[in-house]
C-alpha cells in the first residue's frame, strides 16, 4: 500500500483525523491524538478491504494554507 498522509486536528471535544488522497469519506476520532490516529487507520483498512485499491486518487490534492 502506498503511503497516506493523515491530518489530525485538535478540537474542543477531542481529536479528528482524516487521510488525504482517498476517494470517499474516511474519518477517525478520539479523546486523544493516539486514539484518533488508530481509529482513522482502522477506517482506512476497512475502506481498502471494502472498495479495493481503486480508493486512491490518481491526482494529488491541491493544498492551500493561509
PQR file of N, CA, C, O and H, with PARSE charges and radii, in Angstrom:
ATOM      1  N   UNK A   1       0.849  -1.170   0.000 -0.4000 1.5000
ATOM      2  CA  UNK A   1       0.000   0.000   0.000 -0.0000 2.0000
ATOM      3  C   UNK A   1       0.897   1.236   0.000  0.5500 1.7000
ATOM      4  O   UNK A   1       1.911   1.283   0.697 -0.5500 1.4000
ATOM      5  N   UNK A   2       0.510   2.230  -0.788 -0.4000 1.5000
ATOM      6  CA  UNK A   2       1.308   3.446  -0.849 -0.0000 2.0000
ATOM      7  C   UNK A   2       1.101   4.285   0.413  0.5500 1.7000
ATOM      8  O   UNK A   2       0.066   4.178   1.070 -0.5500 1.4000
ATOM      9  H   UNK A   2      -0.314   2.192  -1.354  0.4000 1.0000
ATOM     10  N   UNK A   3       2.089   5.119   0.750 -0.4000 1.5000
ATOM     11  CA  UNK A   3       1.962   5.957   1.948 -0.0000 2.0000
ATOM     12  C   UNK A   3       0.768   6.906   1.842  0.5500 1.7000
ATOM     13  O   UNK A   3       0.459   7.416   0.765 -0.5500 1.4000
ATOM     14  H   UNK A   3       2.931   5.205   0.216  0.4000 1.0000
ATOM     15  N   UNK A   4       0.117   7.129   2.953 -0.4000 1.5000
ATOM     16  CA  UNK A   4      -1.049   8.011   3.015 -0.0000 2.0000
ATOM     17  C   UNK A   4      -0.766   9.089   4.056  0.5500 1.7000
ATOM     18  O   UNK A   4      -0.377   8.786   5.184 -0.5500 1.4000
ATOM     19  H   UNK A   4       0.368   6.715   3.828  0.4000 1.0000
ATOM     20  N   UNK A   5      -0.962  10.341   3.674 -0.4000 1.5000
ATOM     21  CA  UNK A   5      -0.818  11.437   4.630 -0.0000 2.0000
ATOM     22  C   UNK A   5      -2.107  11.545   5.433  0.5500 1.7000
ATOM     23  O   UNK A   5      -3.206  11.531   4.879 -0.5500 1.4000
ATOM     24  H   UNK A   5      -1.279  10.587   2.758  0.4000 1.0000
ATOM     25  N   UNK A   6      -1.950  11.651   6.746 -0.4000 1.5000
ATOM     26  CA  UNK A   6      -3.100  11.751   7.640 -0.0000 2.0000
ATOM     27  C   UNK A   6      -3.013  13.073   8.398  0.5500 1.7000
ATOM     28  O   UNK A   6      -1.976  13.411   8.969 -0.5500 1.4000
ATOM     29  H   UNK A   6      -1.058  11.662   7.196  0.4000 1.0000
ATOM     30  N   UNK A   7      -4.106  13.803   8.392 -0.4000 1.5000
ATOM     31  CA  UNK A   7      -4.211  15.058   9.131 -0.0000 2.0000
ATOM     32  C   UNK A   7      -4.941  14.778  10.443  0.5500 1.7000
ATOM     33  O   UNK A   7      -6.002  14.154  10.447 -0.5500 1.4000
ATOM     34  H   UNK A   7      -4.949  13.529   7.928  0.4000 1.0000
ATOM     35  N   UNK A   8      -4.372  15.238  11.550 -0.4000 1.5000
ATOM     36  CA  UNK A   8      -5.023  15.103  12.854 -0.0000 2.0000
ATOM     37  C   UNK A   8      -5.240  16.517  13.394  0.5500 1.7000
ATOM     38  O   UNK A   8      -4.298  17.300  13.518 -0.5500 1.4000
ATOM     39  H   UNK A   8      -3.510  15.745  11.547  0.4000 1.0000
ATOM     40  N   UNK A   9      -6.486  16.826  13.710 -0.4000 1.5000
ATOM     41  CA  UNK A   9      -6.839  18.153  14.213 -0.0000 2.0000
ATOM     42  C   UNK A   9      -7.345  18.046  15.647  0.5500 1.7000
ATOM     43  O   UNK A   9      -8.099  17.134  15.989 -0.5500 1.4000
ATOM     44  H   UNK A   9      -7.251  16.190  13.609  0.4000 1.0000
ATOM     45  N   UNK A  10      -6.917  18.995  16.481 -0.4000 1.5000
ATOM     46  CA  UNK A  10      -7.412  19.051  17.856 -0.0000 2.0000
ATOM     47  C   UNK A  10      -8.633  19.962  17.890  0.5500 1.7000
ATOM     48  O   UNK A  10      -8.607  21.078  17.369 -0.5500 1.4000
ATOM     49  H   UNK A  10      -6.305  19.735  16.203  0.4000 1.0000
ATOM     50  N   UNK A  11      -9.696  19.471  18.508 -0.4000 1.5000
ATOM     51  CA  UNK A  11     -10.928  20.233  18.682 -0.0000 2.0000
ATOM     52  C   UNK A  11     -11.239  20.313  20.179  0.5500 1.7000
ATOM     53  O   UNK A  11     -10.611  19.625  20.984 -0.5500 1.4000
ATOM     54  H   UNK A  11      -9.717  18.565  18.931  0.4000 1.0000
ATOM     55  N   UNK A  12     -12.183  21.131  20.537 -0.4000 1.5000
ATOM     56  CA  UNK A  12     -12.527  21.321  21.952 -0.0000 2.0000
ATOM     57  C   UNK A  12     -12.944  20.021  22.639  0.5500 1.7000
ATOM     58  O   UNK A  12     -12.714  19.848  23.836 -0.5500 1.4000
ATOM     59  H   UNK A  12     -12.693  21.689  19.882  0.4000 1.0000
ATOM     60  N   UNK A  13     -13.558  19.106  21.881 -0.4000 1.5000
ATOM     61  CA  UNK A  13     -14.060  17.864  22.475 -0.0000 2.0000
ATOM     62  C   UNK A  13     -13.260  16.627  22.086  0.5500 1.7000
ATOM     63  O   UNK A  13     -13.744  15.509  22.261 -0.5500 1.4000
ATOM     64  H   UNK A  13     -13.745  19.246  20.909  0.4000 1.0000
ATOM     65  N   UNK A  14     -12.051  16.800  21.563 -0.4000 1.5000
ATOM     66  CA  UNK A  14     -11.217  15.652  21.208 -0.0000 2.0000
ATOM     67  C   UNK A  14     -10.432  15.899  19.940  0.5500 1.7000
ATOM     68  O   UNK A  14     -10.128  17.042  19.597 -0.5500 1.4000
ATOM     69  H   UNK A  14     -11.658  17.708  21.421  0.4000 1.0000
ATOM     70  N   UNK A  15     -10.103  14.821  19.244 -0.4000 1.5000
ATOM     71  CA  UNK A  15      -9.297  14.885  18.033 -0.0000 2.0000
ATOM     72  C   UNK A  15     -10.048  14.252  16.866  0.5500 1.7000
ATOM     73  O   UNK A  15     -10.814  13.305  17.043 -0.5500 1.4000
ATOM     74  H   UNK A  15     -10.350  13.892  19.523  0.4000 1.0000
ATOM     75  N   UNK A  16      -9.816  14.789  15.676 -0.4000 1.5000
ATOM     76  CA  UNK A  16     -10.386  14.257  14.441 -0.0000 2.0000
ATOM     77  C   UNK A  16      -9.228  14.020  13.485  0.5500 1.7000
ATOM     78  O   UNK A  16      -8.331  14.854  13.370 -0.5500 1.4000
ATOM     79  H   UNK A  16      -9.194  15.559  15.532  0.4000 1.0000
ATOM     80  N   UNK A  17      -9.247  12.871  12.794 -0.4000 1.5000
ATOM     81  CA  UNK A  17      -8.189  12.530  11.844 -0.0000 2.0000
ATOM     82  C   UNK A  17      -8.802  12.109  10.522  0.5500 1.7000
ATOM     83  O   UNK A  17      -9.842  11.451  10.486 -0.5500 1.4000
ATOM     84  H   UNK A  17      -9.975  12.193  12.888  0.4000 1.0000
ATOM     85  N   UNK A  18      -8.141  12.501   9.424 -0.4000 1.5000
ATOM     86  CA  UNK A  18      -8.617  12.103   8.102 -0.0000 2.0000
ATOM     87  C   UNK A  18      -7.437  12.014   7.145  0.5500 1.7000
ATOM     88  O   UNK A  18      -6.468  12.762   7.275 -0.5500 1.4000
ATOM     89  H   UNK A  18      -7.297  13.035   9.453  0.4000 1.0000
ATOM     90  N   UNK A  19      -7.519  11.097   6.180 -0.4000 1.5000
ATOM     91  CA  UNK A  19      -6.435  10.931   5.214 -0.0000 2.0000
ATOM     92  C   UNK A  19      -6.611  11.853   4.013  0.5500 1.7000
ATOM     93  O   UNK A  19      -7.722  12.275   3.694 -0.5500 1.4000
ATOM     94  H   UNK A  19      -8.306  10.490   6.074  0.4000 1.0000
ATOM     95  N   UNK A  20      -5.507  12.155   3.359 -0.4000 1.5000
ATOM     96  CA  UNK A  20      -5.527  12.885   2.091 -0.0000 2.0000
ATOM     97  C   UNK A  20      -5.310  11.890   0.960  0.5500 1.7000
ATOM     98  O   UNK A  20      -4.558  10.927   1.111 -0.5500 1.4000
ATOM     99  H   UNK A  20      -4.604  11.813   3.618  0.4000 1.0000
ATOM    100  N   UNK A  21      -5.963  12.119  -0.168 -0.4000 1.5000
ATOM    101  CA  UNK A  21      -5.706  11.308  -1.346 -0.0000 2.0000
ATOM    102  C   UNK A  21      -6.533  10.048  -1.483  0.5500 1.7000
ATOM    103  O   UNK A  21      -6.186   9.168  -2.271 -0.5500 1.4000
ATOM    104  H   UNK A  21      -6.574  12.901  -0.291  0.4000 1.0000
ATOM    105  N   UNK A  22      -7.625   9.940  -0.732 -0.4000 1.5000
ATOM    106  CA  UNK A  22      -8.511   8.785  -0.871 -0.0000 2.0000
ATOM    107  C   UNK A  22      -9.853   9.243  -1.414  0.5500 1.7000
ATOM    108  O   UNK A  22     -10.324  10.335  -1.097 -0.5500 1.4000
ATOM    109  H   UNK A  22      -7.908  10.655  -0.092  0.4000 1.0000
ATOM    110  N   UNK A  23     -10.459   8.404  -2.229 -0.4000 1.5000
ATOM    111  CA  UNK A  23     -11.819   8.674  -2.699 -0.0000 2.0000
ATOM    112  C   UNK A  23     -12.784   8.287  -1.587  0.5500 1.7000
ATOM    113  O   UNK A  23     -12.581   7.282  -0.906 -0.5500 1.4000
ATOM    114  H   UNK A  23     -10.076   7.517  -2.487  0.4000 1.0000
ATOM    115  N   UNK A  24     -13.817   9.071  -1.404 -0.4000 1.5000
ATOM    116  CA  UNK A  24     -14.787   8.787  -0.359 -0.0000 2.0000
ATOM    117  C   UNK A  24     -14.439   9.516   0.925  0.5500 1.7000
ATOM    118  O   UNK A  24     -13.470  10.273   0.993 -0.5500 1.4000
ATOM    119  H   UNK A  24     -13.982   9.888  -1.956  0.4000 1.0000
ATOM    120  N   UNK A  25     -15.247   9.270   1.931 -0.4000 1.5000
ATOM    121  CA  UNK A  25     -15.064   9.940   3.217 -0.0000 2.0000
ATOM    122  C   UNK A  25     -14.563   8.922   4.232  0.5500 1.7000
ATOM    123  O   UNK A  25     -15.222   7.915   4.491 -0.5500 1.4000
ATOM    124  H   UNK A  25     -16.033   8.656   1.875  0.4000 1.0000
ATOM    125  N   UNK A  26     -13.406   9.187   4.798 -0.4000 1.5000
ATOM    126  CA  UNK A  26     -12.822   8.334   5.828 -0.0000 2.0000
ATOM    127  C   UNK A  26     -12.391   9.258   6.963  0.5500 1.7000
ATOM    128  O   UNK A  26     -11.573  10.157   6.761 -0.5500 1.4000
ATOM    129  H   UNK A  26     -12.870  10.005   4.588  0.4000 1.0000
ATOM    130  N   UNK A  27     -12.941   9.037   8.159 -0.4000 1.5000
ATOM    131  CA  UNK A  27     -12.651   9.907   9.298 -0.0000 2.0000
ATOM    132  C   UNK A  27     -12.478   9.050  10.545  0.5500 1.7000
ATOM    133  O   UNK A  27     -13.150   8.032  10.712 -0.5500 1.4000
ATOM    134  H   UNK A  27     -13.605   8.308   8.323  0.4000 1.0000
ATOM    135  N   UNK A  28     -11.579   9.468  11.405 -0.4000 1.5000
ATOM    136  CA  UNK A  28     -11.416   8.842  12.706 -0.0000 2.0000
ATOM    137  C   UNK A  28     -11.528   9.902  13.782  0.5500 1.7000
ATOM    138  O   UNK A  28     -11.285  11.081  13.524 -0.5500 1.4000
ATOM    139  H   UNK A  28     -11.032  10.295  11.269  0.4000 1.0000
ATOM    140  N   UNK A  29     -11.896   9.489  14.991 -0.4000 1.5000
ATOM    141  CA  UNK A  29     -11.987  10.448  16.089 -0.0000 2.0000
ATOM    142  C   UNK A  29     -11.595   9.767  17.387  0.5500 1.7000
ATOM    143  O   UNK A  29     -11.627   8.541  17.500 -0.5500 1.4000
ATOM    144  H   UNK A  29     -12.093   8.531  15.200  0.4000 1.0000
ATOM    145  N   UNK A  30     -11.225  10.584  18.362 -0.4000 1.5000
ATOM    146  CA  UNK A  30     -10.865  10.039  19.654 -0.0000 2.0000
ATOM    147  C   UNK A  30     -10.639  11.132  20.674  0.5500 1.7000
ATOM    148  O   UNK A  30     -10.551  12.311  20.331 -0.5500 1.4000
ATOM    149  H   UNK A  30     -11.199  11.579  18.270  0.4000 1.0000
ATOM    150  N   UNK A  31     -10.546  10.731  21.928 -0.4000 1.5000
ATOM    151  CA  UNK A  31     -10.282  11.685  23.001 -0.0000 2.0000
ATOM    152  C   UNK A  31      -8.825  12.135  22.999  0.5500 1.7000
ATOM    153  O   UNK A  31      -8.506  13.215  23.496 -0.5500 1.4000
ATOM    154  H   UNK A  31     -10.618   9.773  22.206  0.4000 1.0000
ATOM    155  N   UNK A  32      -7.932  11.299  22.434 -0.4000 1.5000
ATOM    156  CA  UNK A  32      -6.511  11.637  22.360 -0.0000 2.0000
ATOM    157  C   UNK A  32      -6.036  11.556  20.918  0.5500 1.7000
ATOM    158  O   UNK A  32      -6.711  10.993  20.055 -0.5500 1.4000
ATOM    159  H   UNK A  32      -8.192  10.422  22.031  0.4000 1.0000
ATOM    160  N   UNK A  33      -4.861  12.128  20.671 -0.4000 1.5000
ATOM    161  CA  UNK A  33      -4.234  12.065  19.350 -0.0000 2.0000
ATOM    162  C   UNK A  33      -4.085  10.606  18.916  0.5500 1.7000
ATOM    163  O   UNK A  33      -4.421  10.245  17.788 -0.5500 1.4000
ATOM    164  H   UNK A  33      -4.313  12.586  21.371  0.4000 1.0000
ATOM    165  N   UNK A  34      -3.579   9.777  19.825 -0.4000 1.5000
ATOM    166  CA  UNK A  34      -3.326   8.372  19.515 -0.0000 2.0000
ATOM    167  C   UNK A  34      -4.610   7.619  19.176  0.5500 1.7000
ATOM    168  O   UNK A  34      -4.622   6.795  18.262 -0.5500 1.4000
ATOM    169  H   UNK A  34      -3.306  10.070  20.741  0.4000 1.0000
ATOM    170  N   UNK A  35      -5.693   7.897  19.911 -0.4000 1.5000
ATOM    171  CA  UNK A  35      -6.975   7.238  19.633 -0.0000 2.0000
ATOM    172  C   UNK A  35      -7.511   7.634  18.262  0.5500 1.7000
ATOM    173  O   UNK A  35      -8.002   6.783  17.519 -0.5500 1.4000
ATOM    174  H   UNK A  35      -5.683   8.566  20.654  0.4000 1.0000
ATOM    175  N   UNK A  36      -7.422   8.909  17.923 -0.4000 1.5000
ATOM    176  CA  UNK A  36      -7.902   9.373  16.616 -0.0000 2.0000
ATOM    177  C   UNK A  36      -7.078   8.759  15.495  0.5500 1.7000
ATOM    178  O   UNK A  36      -7.629   8.353  14.472 -0.5500 1.4000
ATOM    179  H   UNK A  36      -7.024   9.599  18.527  0.4000 1.0000
ATOM    180  N   UNK A  37      -5.766   8.687  15.675 -0.4000 1.5000
ATOM    181  CA  UNK A  37      -4.892   8.103  14.657 -0.0000 2.0000
ATOM    182  C   UNK A  37      -5.187   6.616  14.477  0.5500 1.7000
ATOM    183  O   UNK A  37      -5.276   6.138  13.346 -0.5500 1.4000
ATOM    184  H   UNK A  37      -5.318   9.017  16.506  0.4000 1.0000
ATOM    185  N   UNK A  38      -5.338   5.883  15.570 -0.4000 1.5000
ATOM    186  CA  UNK A  38      -5.665   4.456  15.484 -0.0000 2.0000
ATOM    187  C   UNK A  38      -7.026   4.250  14.825  0.5500 1.7000
ATOM    188  O   UNK A  38      -7.196   3.322  14.034 -0.5500 1.4000
ATOM    189  H   UNK A  38      -5.266   6.271  16.489  0.4000 1.0000
ATOM    190  N   UNK A  39      -7.998   5.107  15.145 -0.4000 1.5000
ATOM    191  CA  UNK A  39      -9.340   4.985  14.582 -0.0000 2.0000
ATOM    192  C   UNK A  39      -9.330   5.224  13.075  0.5500 1.7000
ATOM    193  O   UNK A  39      -9.971   4.483  12.330 -0.5500 1.4000
ATOM    194  H   UNK A  39      -7.860   5.860  15.788  0.4000 1.0000
ATOM    195  N   UNK A  40      -8.614   6.247  12.618 -0.4000 1.5000
ATOM    196  CA  UNK A  40      -8.586   6.524  11.178 -0.0000 2.0000
ATOM    197  C   UNK A  40      -7.807   5.438  10.433  0.5500 1.7000
ATOM    198  O   UNK A  40      -8.164   5.097   9.305 -0.5500 1.4000
ATOM    199  H   UNK A  40      -8.093   6.849  13.223  0.4000 1.0000
ATOM    200  N   UNK A  41      -6.755   4.892  11.038 -0.4000 1.5000
ATOM    201  CA  UNK A  41      -6.022   3.795  10.386 -0.0000 2.0000
ATOM    202  C   UNK A  41      -6.931   2.579  10.217  0.5500 1.7000
ATOM    203  O   UNK A  41      -6.898   1.920   9.178 -0.5500 1.4000
ATOM    204  H   UNK A  41      -6.465   5.169  11.954  0.4000 1.0000
ATOM    205  N   UNK A  42      -7.735   2.283  11.226 -0.4000 1.5000
ATOM    206  CA  UNK A  42      -8.691   1.185  11.128 -0.0000 2.0000
ATOM    207  C   UNK A  42      -9.717   1.459  10.034  0.5500 1.7000
ATOM    208  O   UNK A  42     -10.071   0.559   9.272 -0.5500 1.4000
ATOM    209  H   UNK A  42      -7.761   2.819  12.070  0.4000 1.0000
ATOM    210  N   UNK A  43     -10.197   2.705   9.953 -0.4000 1.5000
ATOM    211  CA  UNK A  43     -11.174   3.079   8.923 -0.0000 2.0000
ATOM    212  C   UNK A  43     -10.567   2.974   7.525  0.5500 1.7000
ATOM    213  O   UNK A  43     -11.251   2.568   6.585 -0.5500 1.4000
ATOM    214  H   UNK A  43      -9.910   3.436  10.572  0.4000 1.0000
ATOM    215  N   UNK A  44      -9.298   3.334   7.380 -0.4000 1.5000
ATOM    216  CA  UNK A  44      -8.621   3.225   6.079 -0.0000 2.0000
ATOM    217  C   UNK A  44      -8.511   1.760   5.670  0.5500 1.7000
ATOM    218  O   UNK A  44      -8.778   1.418   4.518 -0.5500 1.4000
ATOM    219  H   UNK A  44      -8.743   3.664   8.143  0.4000 1.0000
ATOM    220  N   UNK A  45      -8.119   0.890   6.607 -0.4000 1.5000
ATOM    221  CA  UNK A  45      -8.025  -0.552   6.301 -0.0000 2.0000
ATOM    222  C   UNK A  45      -9.381  -1.097   5.858  0.5500 1.7000
ATOM    223  O   UNK A  45      -9.465  -1.832   4.874 -0.5500 1.4000
ATOM    224  H   UNK A  45      -7.902   1.168   7.542  0.4000 1.0000
ATOM    225  N   UNK A  46     -10.441  -0.737   6.582 -0.4000 1.5000
ATOM    226  CA  UNK A  46     -11.785  -1.183   6.227 -0.0000 2.0000
ATOM    227  C   UNK A  46     -12.178  -0.676   4.840  0.5500 1.7000
ATOM    228  O   UNK A  46     -12.718  -1.432   4.031 -0.5500 1.4000
ATOM    229  H   UNK A  46     -10.373  -0.139   7.381  0.4000 1.0000
ATOM    230  N   UNK A  47     -11.910   0.589   4.566 -0.4000 1.5000
ATOM    231  CA  UNK A  47     -12.235   1.205   3.275 -0.0000 2.0000
ATOM    232  C   UNK A  47     -11.502   0.476   2.145  0.5500 1.7000
ATOM    233  O   UNK A  47     -12.087   0.200   1.098 -0.5500 1.4000
ATOM    234  H   UNK A  47     -11.471   1.202   5.223  0.4000 1.0000
ATOM    235  N   UNK A  48     -10.224   0.167   2.361 -0.4000 1.5000
ATOM    236  CA  UNK A  48      -9.425  -0.542   1.359 -0.0000 2.0000
ATOM    237  C   UNK A  48      -9.938  -1.963   1.152  0.5500 1.7000
ATOM    238  O   UNK A  48     -10.036  -2.421   0.014 -0.5500 1.4000
ATOM    239  H   UNK A  48      -9.749   0.391   3.212  0.4000 1.0000
ATOM    240  N   UNK A  49     -10.269  -2.670   2.236 -0.4000 1.5000
ATOM    241  CA  UNK A  49     -10.798  -4.032   2.118 -0.0000 2.0000
ATOM    242  C   UNK A  49     -12.155  -4.044   1.420  0.5500 1.7000
ATOM    243  O   UNK A  49     -12.465  -4.979   0.681 -0.5500 1.4000
ATOM    244  H   UNK A  49     -10.189  -2.299   3.161  0.4000 1.0000
ATOM    245  N   UNK A  50     -12.957  -3.021   1.648 -0.4000 1.5000
ATOM    246  CA  UNK A  50     -14.302  -2.951   1.079 -0.0000 2.0000
ATOM    247  C   UNK A  50     -14.297  -2.548  -0.388  0.5500 1.7000
ATOM    248  O   UNK A  50     -14.993  -3.155  -1.201 -0.5500 1.4000
ATOM    249  H   UNK A  50     -12.706  -2.262   2.248  0.4000 1.0000
ATOM    250  N   UNK A  51     -13.514  -1.523  -0.733 -0.4000 1.5000
ATOM    251  CA  UNK A  51     -13.568  -0.955  -2.081 -0.0000 2.0000
ATOM    252  C   UNK A  51     -12.357  -1.274  -2.951  0.5500 1.7000
ATOM    253  O   UNK A  51     -12.368  -0.975  -4.145 -0.5500 1.4000
ATOM    254  H   UNK A  51     -12.949  -1.029  -0.072  0.4000 1.0000
ATOM    255  N   UNK A  52     -11.317  -1.873  -2.383 -0.4000 1.5000
ATOM    256  CA  UNK A  52     -10.148  -2.254  -3.163 -0.0000 2.0000
ATOM    257  C   UNK A  52      -9.201  -1.092  -3.425  0.5500 1.7000
ATOM    258  O   UNK A  52      -9.410   0.021  -2.941 -0.5500 1.4000
ATOM    259  H   UNK A  52     -11.308  -2.117  -1.413  0.4000 1.0000
ATOM    260  N   UNK A  53      -8.155  -1.369  -4.199 -0.4000 1.5000
ATOM    261  CA  UNK A  53      -7.097  -0.369  -4.411 -0.0000 2.0000
ATOM    262  C   UNK A  53      -7.523   0.844  -5.231  0.5500 1.7000
ATOM    263  O   UNK A  53      -6.759   1.803  -5.340 -0.5500 1.4000
ATOM    264  H   UNK A  53      -7.985  -2.273  -4.592  0.4000 1.0000
ATOM    265  N   UNK A  54      -8.716   0.827  -5.807 -0.4000 1.5000
ATOM    266  CA  UNK A  54      -9.185   1.982  -6.580 -0.0000 2.0000
ATOM    267  C   UNK A  54      -9.583   3.162  -5.696  0.5500 1.7000
ATOM    268  O   UNK A  54     -10.044   4.182  -6.208 -0.5500 1.4000
ATOM    269  H   UNK A  54      -9.337   0.048  -5.718  0.4000 1.0000
ATOM    270  N   UNK A  55      -9.416   3.042  -4.385 -0.4000 1.5000
ATOM    271  CA  UNK A  55      -9.773   4.143  -3.491 -0.0000 2.0000
ATOM    272  C   UNK A  55      -8.781   5.291  -3.557  0.5500 1.7000
ATOM    273  O   UNK A  55      -9.077   6.391  -3.089 -0.5500 1.4000
ATOM    274  H   UNK A  55      -9.041   2.213  -3.969  0.4000 1.0000
ATOM    275  N   UNK A  56      -7.601   5.051  -4.134 -0.4000 1.5000
ATOM    276  CA  UNK A  56      -6.584   6.090  -4.185 -0.0000 2.0000
ATOM    277  C   UNK A  56      -6.863   7.052  -5.325  0.5500 1.7000
ATOM    278  O   UNK A  56      -7.093   6.632  -6.459 -0.5500 1.4000
ATOM    279  H   UNK A  56      -7.361   4.158  -4.514  0.4000 1.0000
ATOM    280  N   UNK A  57      -6.842   8.358  -5.021 -0.4000 1.5000
ATOM    281  CA  UNK A  57      -6.984   9.370  -6.063 -0.0000 2.0000
ATOM    282  C   UNK A  57      -5.765   9.307  -6.970  0.5500 1.7000
ATOM    283  O   UNK A  57      -4.647   9.089  -6.502 -0.5500 1.4000
ATOM    284  H   UNK A  57      -6.656   8.700  -4.100  0.4000 1.0000
ATOM    285  N   UNK A  58      -5.977   9.496  -8.259 -0.4000 1.5000
ATOM    286  CA  UNK A  58      -4.857   9.484  -9.193 -0.0000 2.0000
ATOM    287  C   UNK A  58      -4.129  10.817  -9.202  0.5500 1.7000
ATOM    288  O   UNK A  58      -2.952  10.877  -9.559 -0.5500 1.4000
ATOM    289  H   UNK A  58      -6.885   9.673  -8.639  0.4000 1.0000
ATOM    290  N   UNK A  59      -4.810  11.880  -8.816 -0.4000 1.5000
ATOM    291  CA  UNK A  59      -4.186  13.197  -8.747 -0.0000 2.0000
ATOM    292  C   UNK A  59      -3.962  13.564  -7.287  0.5500 1.7000
ATOM    293  O   UNK A  59      -4.776  13.246  -6.420 -0.5500 1.4000
ATOM    294  H   UNK A  59      -5.766  11.831  -8.526  0.4000 1.0000
ATOM    295  N   UNK A  60      -2.854  14.234  -7.032 -0.4000 1.5000
ATOM    296  CA  UNK A  60      -2.599  14.711  -5.677 -0.0000 2.0000
ATOM    297  C   UNK A  60      -3.541  15.863  -5.365  0.5500 1.7000
ATOM    298  O   UNK A  60      -3.807  16.697  -6.230 -0.5500 1.4000
ATOM    299  H   UNK A  60      -2.193  14.492  -7.736  0.4000 1.0000
ATOM    300  N   UNK A  61      -4.048  15.919  -4.136 -0.4000 1.5000
ATOM    301  CA  UNK A  61      -4.925  17.040  -3.794 -0.0000 2.0000
ATOM    302  C   UNK A  61      -4.142  18.345  -3.765  0.5500 1.7000
ATOM    303  O   UNK A  61      -2.964  18.366  -3.410 -0.5500 1.4000
ATOM    304  H   UNK A  61      -3.832  15.242  -3.432  0.4000 1.0000
ATOM    305  N   UNK A  62      -4.798  19.417  -4.137 -0.4000 1.5000
ATOM    306  CA  UNK A  62      -4.187  20.736  -4.077 -0.0000 2.0000
ATOM    307  C   UNK A  62      -4.413  21.275  -2.672  0.5500 1.7000
ATOM    308  O   UNK A  62      -5.548  21.372  -2.204 -0.5500 1.4000
ATOM    309  H   UNK A  62      -5.755  19.400  -4.426  0.4000 1.0000
ATOM    310  N   UNK A  63      -3.335  21.618  -2.019 -0.4000 1.5000
ATOM    311  CA  UNK A  63      -3.436  22.116  -0.654 -0.0000 2.0000
ATOM    312  C   UNK A  63      -3.094  23.596  -0.621  0.5500 1.7000
ATOM    313  O   UNK A  63      -2.112  24.025  -1.228 -0.5500 1.4000
ATOM    314  H   UNK A  63      -2.413  21.540  -2.399  0.4000 1.0000
ATOM    315  N   UNK A  64      -3.892  24.366   0.078 -0.4000 1.5000
ATOM    316  CA  UNK A  64      -3.619  25.782   0.261 -0.0000 2.0000
ATOM    317  C   UNK A  64      -3.620  26.073   1.749  0.5500 1.7000
ATOM    318  O   UNK A  64      -4.500  25.614   2.477 -0.5500 1.4000
ATOM    319  H   UNK A  64      -4.690  24.017   0.571  0.4000 1.0000
ATOM    320  N   UNK A  65      -2.659  26.815   2.190 -0.4000 1.5000
ATOM    321  CA  UNK A  65      -2.599  27.209   3.590 -0.0000 2.0000
ATOM    322  C   UNK A  65      -2.524  28.726   3.675  0.5500 1.7000
ATOM    323  O   UNK A  65      -1.803  29.372   2.915 -0.5500 1.4000
ATOM    324  H   UNK A  65      -1.944  27.188   1.599  0.4000 1.0000
ATOM    325  N   UNK A  66      -3.265  29.267   4.590 -0.4000 1.5000
ATOM    326  CA  UNK A  66      -3.275  30.723   4.774 -0.0000 2.0000
ATOM    327  C   UNK A  66      -2.839  31.063   6.177  0.5500 1.7000
ATOM    328  O   UNK A  66      -2.779  32.238   6.537 -0.5500 1.4000
ATOM    329  H   UNK A  66      -3.851  28.742   5.207  0.4000 1.0000
TER
END
